[in-house]
Amino acid sequence: MSQNVVINEGKSPNIILRFLWFILIGWWVGYLVITVAFFLEAIIIGIPLALFLFDRIPAIMTLKARRRTLEVYEDAQGRLQRRERGPKQYNILLRILYFLLIGWWLSALWITASFAVAATIIGAPVAFWMVDRVPFIGSLAKV
């Protein structure tokens, strides 16, 4: 008899810790990572690494955990196997086309706006929401 074990990850630290991280470390480290990612986009060959960095902006800036599922199961030969799954993504060709036509400049505007909103302190919850949406705004990535 075969049983699957599914482990869902994605629990972020509490909001107070996330806010303190953002105020003390996240905003400037995030700014550096974003700057590097935009540089990598500009040299074309670095686009895959830039997209990887953009997908991790919420974790870098606000400690937001990524949603993923780890499934452990037994294959036909009786060996344990694992399969890691994240949210179902849009077609990669659509994501590339979107990124080239819209995502790169819209994400720059979005990130700039999120920094402006975060500067008001009272707007920090909105800024967190905006930072969490950066991967989708830039490349339609669901994280």
C-alpha positions in Angstrom: 0.0 0.0 0.0 1.4 3.4 -1.0 0.9 6.6 0.9 1.9 10.1 0.0 3.1 12.6 2.5 2.5 16.2 1.6 4.3 19.0 3.4 3.0 22.6 2.8 5.5 25.3 3.5 4.9 29.0 3.4 4.5 30.3 6.9 6.1 33.7 7.2 7.3 35.1 10.5 4.9 37.3 12.5 4.3 40.8 11.1 6.2 42.6 13.9 9.4 40.7 13.0 8.8 41.3 9.3 8.3 45.0 9.9 11.5 45.3 12.0 13.4 43.4 9.4 12.2 45.7 6.7 13.0 48.9 8.7 16.5 47.8 9.8 17.7 45.6 6.9 15.2 44.7 4.3 14.8 48.0 2.5 18.5 48.6 1.8 19.4 45.0 1.0 16.3 44.8 -1.2 17.4 48.0 -3.0 20.8 46.5 -3.6 19.4 43.3 -5.0 16.9 45.2 -7.2 19.8 47.3 -8.5 21.8 44.2 -9.3 18.7 42.5 -11.0 18.1 45.6 -13.2 21.8 45.6 -14.2 21.6 41.9 -15.0 18.5 42.6 -17.2 20.4 45.3 -19.0 23.2 42.9 -20.1 20.6 40.5 -21.6 22.5 37.4 -20.7 21.7 37.9 -17.1 17.9 37.9 -17.5 17.4 34.4 -16.0 19.3 35.4 -12.9 17.5 38.8 -12.7 14.1 37.0 -12.8 15.3 34.6 -10.1 16.3 37.7 -7.9 13.0 39.4 -8.6 11.1 36.3 -7.6 12.8 36.5 -4.2 12.3 40.2 -3.5 9.4 39.5 -1.0 11.6 37.2 1.0 14.6 39.4 0.9 12.8 42.6 1.9 10.0 41.4 4.1 10.8 37.8 5.0 7.7 36.6 3.2 7.8 32.8 2.8 7.4 31.3 -0.6 4.5 28.9 -1.1 5.5 25.4 -2.1 4.5 21.8 -1.5 6.9 19.0 -0.9 5.4 15.6 -1.8 7.1 12.4 -0.6 5.9 9.2 -2.2 6.9 5.6 -2.9 7.6 4.8 -6.6 6.9 1.4 -8.3 10.3 0.0 -7.2 9.6 0.8 -3.6 12.0 3.7 -3.4 11.1 7.0 -1.7 10.8 9.9 -4.1 10.2 13.6 -3.6 8.5 16.1 -5.8 8.5 19.8 -5.1 5.7 21.9 -6.4 4.9 25.6 -6.4 1.9 27.4 -7.6 0.9 26.7 -11.2 2.6 29.2 -13.5 1.6 30.8 -16.7 3.1 29.6 -20.0 6.8 30.5 -20.1 6.6 32.1 -23.6 3.8 34.4 -22.3 5.9 35.3 -19.3 8.9 36.1 -21.4 6.9 38.2 -23.8 5.2 40.0 -21.0 8.6 40.7 -19.3 10.2 42.1 -22.4 7.2 44.3 -23.4 5.8 45.4 -20.0 7.3 43.7 -16.9 10.7 45.3 -16.8 9.5 48.9 -16.8 6.3 48.3 -14.8 8.3 46.5 -12.1 10.7 49.5 -11.9 7.7 51.9 -11.4 6.1 49.5 -8.9 9.2 49.1 -6.8 9.8 52.9 -6.8 6.2 53.5 -5.7 6.5 50.8 -2.9 9.6 52.6 -1.5 7.7 55.9 -1.6 4.8 54.4 0.3 7.1 52.7 2.8 8.7 56.0 3.5 5.5 57.2 5.1 5.7 54.5 7.8 2.0 54.4 8.1 1.9 53.1 4.5 4.2 50.1 5.5 1.3 47.6 5.2 0.6 48.8 1.7 4.3 48.7 0.9 4.5 45.1 2.1 1.6 44.2 -0.2 3.3 45.9 -3.1 6.7 44.2 -2.5 4.9 40.8 -2.3 3.5 41.5 -5.8 6.9 42.3 -7.5 7.4 38.8 -9.0 3.9 38.9 -10.6 4.2 42.5 -11.8 7.6 41.9 -13.4 7.1 38.4 -14.9 3.7 37.1 -14.1 5.4 34.7 -11.6 3.1 33.3 -8.9 5.1 32.8 -5.6 
